[in-house]
């Protein structure tokens, strides 16, 4: 007679539980990824003169400029402000992604991946 959880007749109990946990985690990650993709991250530079919004897929959604920041004699400053705001918004999106992945994989402690 096989011991409970032994190989004859199926997977050991702990392996079955591990597979169920992995499937549940995969579903949660997919749901979290979908949620993150629709989330919007906004950052500004130049005291709010430039604002950039990106989504969780790291796509720029919009750029807002105040009239005061548009100086034809100083295009470089405007370019720098746009880059700064865009980079900050992208950092926010990446941080949210890392947080999601950390929450999802936090329970994997001793697994050899």
NORDAKA-V192719 format. One record per residue. RES is the residue in one letter. PHI is phi in whole degrees, -180 to 180 (* if undefined). OMEGA is omega in degrees with one decimal (none if undefined). D_FIRST is the distance of its C-alpha to the first C-alpha in Angstrom with 1 decimal. Layout:
[[RES & PHI & OMEGA & D_FIRST] [RES & PHI & OMEGA & D_FIRST]]
This chain:
[[X & * & -177.2 & 0.0] [X & -76 & 176.2 & 3.8] [X & -70 & 176.9 & 6.5] [X & -60 & -179.8 & 9.2] [X & 85 & -179.6 & 11.7] [X & -79 & -177.0 & 10.0] [X & -73 & -177.7 & 11.6] [X & -57 & 177.2 & 9.4] [X & 87 & 178.0 & 11.3] [X & 153 & -178.3 & 14.0] [X & -77 & 175.2 & 15.8] [X & -65 & -177.3 & 14.9] [X & -54 & -177.6 & 16.4] [X & -68 & 178.9 & 19.3] [X & -69 & 177.9 & 20.2] [X & -62 & 178.5 & 20.4] [X & -63 & 179.0 & 22.6] [X & -64 & 178.5 & 24.6] [X & -64 & 178.1 & 25.3] [X & -63 & 179.2 & 26.3] [X & -64 & 179.2 & 28.6] [X & -64 & 178.2 & 30.1] [X & -65 & 178.7 & 30.9] [X & -64 & 179.8 & 32.4] [X & -65 & 178.7 & 34.5] [X & -63 & 177.3 & 35.7] [X & -62 & 179.8 & 36.9] [X & -64 & 179.3 & 38.6] [X & -66 & 178.7 & 40.3] [X & -64 & 178.3 & 41.6] [X & -65 & 179.0 & 43.0] [X & -64 & 179.7 & 44.5] [X & -65 & 178.0 & 46.0] [X & -62 & 179.0 & 47.6] [X & -63 & -179.3 & 49.0] [X & -64 & -179.0 & 50.4] [X & -61 & -178.3 & 52.0] [X & -91 & -179.1 & 54.1] [X & -74 & -178.1 & 55.0] [X & -115 & 179.5 & 58.5] [X & -123 & -176.2 & 59.7] [X & -124 & 176.7 & 63.4] [X & -140 & 179.7 & 65.4] [X & -130 & 177.8 & 69.1] [X & -143 & 178.8 & 71.6] [X & 66 & 179.5 & 75.2] [X & 65 & 179.0 & 75.1] [X & 94 & -179.8 & 73.7] [X & -69 & 178.2 & 76.2] [X & -127 & 178.3 & 73.3] [X & -132 & 179.4 & 70.0] [X & -126 & 176.3 & 67.2] [X & -117 & 176.2 & 64.1] [X & -129 & 175.4 & 61.0] [X & -106 & -178.8 & 57.7] [X & -67 & 175.5 & 54.1] [X & -89 & 178.4 & 54.4] [X & 65 & 174.7 & 57.2] [X & -107 & 177.5 & 59.9] [X & -73 & -179.3 & 63.3] [X & -94 & 179.9 & 64.0] [X & -163 & 175.5 & 67.5] [X & -130 & 177.0 & 70.2] [X & -114 & 178.4 & 72.8] [X & -127 & 171.5 & 76.0] [X & -83 & -177.6 & 78.8] [X & -61 & -177.1 & 82.3] [X & -64 & -176.0 & 83.3] [X & -82 & -179.1 & 80.9] [X & -87 & -179.7 & 82.3] [X & -119 & -178.2 & 85.0] [X & -58 & 179.8 & 86.3] [X & -87 & -178.6 & 87.6] [X & -141 & 179.7 & 84.2] [X & -63 & -178.1 & 81.6] [X & -61 & 179.0 & 79.6] [X & -63 & 179.3 & 79.0] [X & -61 & 178.4 & 77.7] [X & -60 & 179.4 & 75.4] [X & -62 & 179.6 & 74.1] [X & -66 & 178.2 & 73.4] [X & -64 & 178.9 & 71.5] [X & -62 & -179.1 & 69.4] [X & -62 & -179.4 & 68.8] [X & -67 & 179.9 & 67.7] [X & -64 & 180.0 & 65.5] [X & -64 & 179.0 & 63.7] [X & -67 & 178.1 & 63.2] [X & -62 & 177.7 & 61.7] [X & -66 & 176.0 & 59.4] [X & -63 & 178.0 & 58.3] [X & -62 & 179.2 & 57.5] [X & -63 & 179.5 & 55.4] [X & -66 & 178.7 & 53.5] [X & -63 & 178.3 & 52.9] [X & -64 & 177.8 & 51.5] [X & -65 & 179.2 & 49.2] [X & -64 & 177.9 & 48.1] [X & -63 & 178.6 & 47.4] [X & -60 & -179.4 & 45.3] [X & -64 & 178.4 & 43.2] [X & -65 & 178.1 & 42.9] [X & -65 & -176.3 & 41.7] [X & -73 & -175.3 & 39.1] [X & -101 & -178.3 & 37.8] [X & -58 & -178.3 & 38.2] [X & -85 & -177.1 & 34.5] [X & -90 & -177.7 & 33.5] [X & -9 & -171.8 & 34.4] [X & -94 & -178.6 & 31.9] [X & -76 & -175.0 & 30.9] [X & -84 & 176.8 & 32.2] [X & -103 & none & 34.7]]
